C-alpha cells in the first residue's frame, strides 16, 4: 500500500513530458506492445542472437587458425606443440620409445660413428 | 492469461516507462528497446500473477533493464557505484532523510520547464534518479521502492534524500524561482 502519493509538481511536470510524446514514438510503443502480446520475440533480440552465433563462429575460426599457425611456425622453444602431441598419440610406435628418446638418439649417433670408415 | 488486461496494463504504463527510460539513458531508441524488453519479460514471467501486483513487478523489470543498459555502457560507473552504496553512509542519513522536502519552482506547468527538468534529472547519479522517479513520480512507498530496486529501505531513504538535495541545488543554480522563497 502506498504511504505517499509522490510530489504533485514533479508528477505534473513529468506528465507533460509524457503528453508531449510525438506520434511516431507512440506508434512504435504500440507496435512493440502488440509484438510482445503476440508472443513473439523482439526483433532486436533475434538480431542479437544472430550476431552472437556469427561472432561465435568467427571466434572458433580464429582459434583454429591460431592453433594451426602455432603448430607450424610459432615454436621457438622446441617444446612439443599441440599438433605434435596428436602425431604422437596417433602413431603406432611404442610410447616407451618416446620416453627414452635421448638414449635412442645417442645410440643412433654411436652406431653411425662405428659404421663410418 | 488475460491478454486484454495485459494489453490495457501495458498501454497505461508504456509511455511513462518510455519517459523514465529516456531520462535514464538519454537515448530515445534505447529507451524504446528497454520498454519492449521489459514488456516481454513481464509477459513471460509475471503475466500469470494477480493484476494488482503487476505495477511494482513491471517497475522492477524496467529498472533492471535500465540498469543492465547502464552497466553495459560503462563498467567504470559500475565500479564507482559500489562505493556509493556503502551501508554506513546510508545509515547515517536515515535519520534526516524523511525531513527534507523539495521546494517547487514558482512556475512548473510549462513545456519549457518540463523539458529543462528532465535534463536536470539526468544530472543525478543513477540510483538517486531511480529512487526519485519511483517515489516522487510513481508515488511508491519506501518499502515498495526497496522491493523494486532490490536494496534495503535505508538505502532508498538515503538515495531519495540525496536526490532531493541535489535537485534543490540544481533548481537554484538554473535560476528557477522556488515557491515560498523570499527573493
Interface residues (C-beta under 8 A of the other chain):
Chain A: X1 X2 X3 X4 X5 X6 X7 X9 X10 X11 X12 X13 X14 X16 X17 X18 X20 X21 X25 X26 X28 X29 X30 X32 X33 X35 X36 X37 X39 X41 X42 X44 X45
Chain B: X3 X6 X7 X10 X11 X14 X15 X16 X18 X19 X28 X32 X33 X35 X36 X37 X39 X40 X43 X102 X104 X105 X108 X109 X111 X113 X114 X115 X117 X118 X133 X135 X136 X137 X138 X139 X140 X141 X142 X144
